[in-house]
Amino acid sequence: MIKEHDRIVLLKDIPDEGLHAGDVGTVVHVYRYGEAFEVEFMTLDGETVAVVTLPASHVRAVSNRDITHVRELVTS
């Protein structure tokens, strides 16, 4: 079960926010027993990129088999 302060992996692109599937975020709020999550996405130096509300179907918990990957943030 995903809880506040857990890291999650985004499963779907969110073009309006510049987010891509595979981006890692931190849960800052859990809605309705895990039906949705408020998630903060940050650069590696701690700058907030986006805070978005996502349904549970758009995220998954980080697993011990995941590896971090870096991509450059593209902003308009």
TAHU-V492760 format. One record per pair of residues at least 24 apart in sequence whose ideal C-beta (glycine too) atoms are under 8 Angstrom apart, sorted by the first residue. I is the first residue (numbers start at 0). GAP is how many residues later the second one is. If there is no record, write none. Layout:
i->{I	I}
gap->{GAP	GAP}
//
This chain:
i->{0	1	1	1	1	1	1	1	2	2	3	3	3	5	5	6	6	7	7	7	7	7	7	8	8	8	8	8	9	9	9	9	9	10	10	10	10	11	13	13	16	16	16	16	17	17	17	17	17	17	18	18	18	19	21	23	23	24	42	43	48}
gap->{33	25	28	32	35	54	57	59	24	27	24	25	26	55	56	54	55	29	31	51	52	53	54	50	51	52	53	57	29	31	44	48	49	46	47	48	49	46	36	38	24	32	33	35	31	32	55	56	57	58	30	31	33	51	47	38	44	34	30	26	24}
//
